[in-house]
Amino acid sequence: MSARRGHIRYTAIAVTLIVILIAVAAASILLRFSSVAASLELDRHIMMYLEEKDRTETFPICLHSVSGPVMTERTIKCPILSDRLHLAMEALLLDETAEDLADGLISYIPEGTRLIGISVKNGYAFADFSRELSDAPEEAFEEIALTIKANTDAKHIRIMIEGTLLDSECEALD
């Protein structure tokens, strides 16, 4: 009978070793699969970037003519994963094109004005610009407000210069 117990003990040890071996093999397969999956995901993102890196998009912006503000469009190169409103404001800050000038359109936003940041939350748009905007005429702020309105559903537009909120709020036109 002791031979039978020894046989059962060796069988139990052998079964345990086989189960451990299967578990280790399964774990190594899972680890290998997850690293392959991560590599494939990285390759997919690289391909997406390469396909999108030269993408352009057209945005409505506001310029001025002799008769007042005019909505027009500008096409700019769009970096991947860029915010549409940010890109629209960057399009507004570009110098007038030859086509704009031929159509009698100008911008009152001072040359060199940079967008520091822009966000929209709960119906409010906050746009922060560099100090070049501080001496701009009222038409420049109208161009900014109408461009924001054309690219968001914000009802209230607050313009800041280097983090300082201007005194007045631009109500978005319906």
Secondary structure, DSSP 8 states (H G I E B T S, - for coil): -HHHHHHHHHHHHHHHHHHHHHHHHHHHHHHHHHHHHHHHHHHHHHHHHHHHTT-EEEEEEEEEETTEEEEEEEEEE--TT--HHHHHHHHHHS---HHHHHTT-B--S-TT--EEEEEEETTEEEEEE-GGGGG--HHHHHHHHHHHHHHS--SEEEEEETTEE-SS-EE---
